[in-house]
Every structure is written in C-alpha cells, then in structure tokens.
C-alpha cells in the first residue's frame, strides 16, 4: 500500500516495490509531486548554460549576437529559462531582455520580441547535459570549440557542441 505525506506546498508518495519490479531490476522510491502553479508560469531561477564543447557559457549580447563566453562574471551569460509547455522552453538573456532564437538558415540570434523561432525543446540527456532543439526547424542550439555558434543544419544528436549544463548564477 502506498503511503502519503503532504504539506501545503507539495506531497510525497512512497510506492512499495512489487515483485515484478524487483525481478526486472527496476527500483522504486519517493516521488515528490508539486501542485500545478507552484512555479509562477514556468519561471525558473537564473542560470548559465555551460557548453560541453570548449567550455563556454551561452550568452546573448545587446546587439543580438549569440556566442559563448568564458568570463565568470559576464552578465550576458545570465539567462532565464521559462517553460511554456511540457518540454518546451523560452530562453531569455537577463541583461539584454532578448530571446534566444534560430532563423531559417539555422543561425542563432537574440530576438527583441518573442516569436515562433524562440521556442526550444529541452531534453535531459543520458550524459546529464541538456539539449535545446528548435521547435520550428528541428536543429540544435550549439557552440563550436572557439565559442562561435554552430549553424543548426550542421548539428546532430551525439555532438558535444549541443550539450549544455545548466549552472546556477548565485542570483535568483
């Protein structure tokens, strides 16, 4: 029988391990369920996206340029991710107010207005990094080893260039 522990913000469900799960090698544990609306319209804390390829953080500059930087105190690297639907995010530069976008040629840019090129499918990969794939064009956000953006058509699953690790900024 499942046990239930609740408080005003969330509740935890503990599910006992069945014989089928034990024999399959799967494990069972606690699942914490947050009530809908617990994060204001999908808002997340501020983050920096660290690229596995070359060690740059994704940044959106004031003129709309998107590239990678390596300075620990670079305010253009501070991003706010907002979930708009399950698995779909919008990425906004906190300093510039510009949205990460990908155009029809697969080039990354910072858009002043939210448009259909600003939605990305966020996927948590087996290597513990996240990937961001353009919902409109099905190409990945990627940075080359030198920090320059990689064109969408040149990206594919399995490349280090498409793998990003969200890192806290210390702000929030």
C-alpha positions in Angstrom: 0.0 0.0 0.0 1.3 3.5 -0.9 1.9 6.0 1.9 1.2 9.7 1.5 2.9 12.6 3.3 1.5 16.1 2.5 2.1 19.7 3.3 0.8 22.9 1.8 3.4 23.1 -0.9 3.8 19.5 -2.1 3.2 16.0 -1.2 5.3 12.8 -1.3 4.1 9.4 -2.4 6.0 6.3 -1.4 5.2 3.3 -3.6 6.2 -0.1 -2.4 8.3 -2.3 -4.7 6.2 -5.0 -6.3 7.5 -8.5 -7.2 7.5 -7.6 -11.0 9.7 -4.5 -10.4 12.1 -6.4 -8.1 12.6 -9.1 -10.7 13.1 -6.6 -13.6 15.9 -4.8 -11.7 14.0 -1.5 -11.5 13.9 0.4 -8.3 11.1 2.3 -6.7 11.4 5.3 -4.4 9.8 8.5 -3.3 8.1 10.8 -5.8 7.5 14.4 -4.9 4.6 16.0 -6.7 4.3 19.7 -6.8 0.9 21.3 -7.2 0.3 23.0 -10.6 1.2 26.6 -10.5 3.9 26.1 -7.9 6.4 27.8 -10.3 4.9 31.1 -11.5 4.1 30.4 -15.1 7.0 28.1 -15.6 9.6 30.6 -14.3 12.9 29.1 -13.2 15.8 30.6 -11.4 18.5 32.4 -13.3 21.1 30.1 -14.9 24.1 29.9 -17.1 24.3 27.3 -19.8 27.8 25.7 -19.9 28.6 24.0 -23.3 30.4 20.7 -23.1 32.3 21.6 -26.3 35.0 24.1 -25.4 33.8 25.1 -22.0 31.9 28.3 -23.0 28.7 29.6 -21.5 25.9 30.6 -23.9 25.4 34.3 -24.0 23.1 36.8 -25.7 24.7 40.2 -26.4 22.9 43.6 -26.6 23.2 43.7 -30.4 21.5 40.3 -30.8 24.7 38.4 -31.2 24.7 34.9 -29.7 28.0 33.2 -28.8 30.0 31.7 -26.0 31.9 33.3 -23.2 34.3 32.2 -20.5 34.3 35.0 -18.0 32.9 34.0 -14.7 31.3 37.5 -14.1 29.9 38.1 -17.7 26.4 39.3 -17.2 25.4 38.4 -20.8 25.7 34.8 -19.8 22.9 35.0 -17.2 19.8 33.5 -18.8 16.2 32.9 -17.6 14.6 29.7 -18.9 10.8 29.7 -18.9 8.8 26.5 -19.5 5.9 27.3 -21.8 4.7 23.8 -22.2 5.9 20.4 -21.1 9.4 20.1 -22.6 9.3 23.4 -24.4 11.2 26.4 -23.1 12.0 30.0 -24.0 15.5 31.3 -23.1 15.9 35.0 -22.4 19.0 37.0 -21.7 18.5 38.6 -18.3 20.8 41.6 -19.1 19.5 42.3 -22.7 15.9 41.2 -22.5 16.5 39.4 -25.8 15.1 35.9 -26.5 17.3 33.1 -27.9 16.1 32.4 -31.5 17.1 30.3 -34.5 16.3 31.5 -38.0 15.5 29.5 -41.2 19.2 29.2 -42.0 20.0 27.7 -38.6 21.7 30.8 -37.3 21.3 31.8 -33.6 20.3 35.3 -32.7 18.8 37.4 -29.9 15.3 38.5 -30.8 13.8 41.6 -29.2 10.3 40.1 -29.5 9.1 36.6 -28.7 8.3 34.8 -32.0 7.9 31.3 -33.3 11.7 31.0 -33.7 12.2 31.3 -29.9 10.8 28.0 -28.8 13.1 25.1 -28.0 12.5 21.5 -27.0 14.6 20.9 -23.8 15.7 17.4 -23.3 17.7 15.9 -20.4 20.2 13.5 -22.0 21.8 10.4 -20.6 25.1 12.2 -20.1 23.4 14.6 -17.6 23.6 17.5 -20.0 20.6 19.2 -21.6 20.0 19.8 -25.3 17.8 22.5 -26.9 16.3 21.8 -30.2 14.5 24.4 -32.3 10.8 23.5 -32.2 10.3 25.1 -35.6 13.3 23.8 -37.5 14.4 20.7 -35.5 18.0 21.8 -35.3 20.0 22.1 -32.1 21.5 25.1 -30.3 25.2 24.5 -30.4 28.6 26.2 -29.8 31.8 25.4 -31.6 35.0 24.9 -29.6 36.0 28.5 -30.2 32.7 29.8 -28.7 31.1 30.8 -32.0 27.6 29.5 -32.7 27.3 26.4 -34.9 24.7 26.5 -37.6 21.6 24.4 -37.0 21.9 22.2 -40.1 25.4 21.2 -39.0 24.2 19.9 -35.7 23.0 16.4 -34.8 22.5 14.1 -31.8 25.7 12.9 -30.1 27.8 16.0 -30.7 29.4 17.7 -27.7 28.5 21.1 -29.2 24.8 20.6 -28.5 25.2 19.6 -24.8 24.6 22.2 -22.2 24.9 22.0 -18.4 22.6 24.5 -16.5 24.7 26.2 -13.8 23.4 28.4 -11.0 24.4 32.1 -11.1 24.1 32.8 -7.4 21.3 35.2 -8.2 17.7 34.4 -8.4 
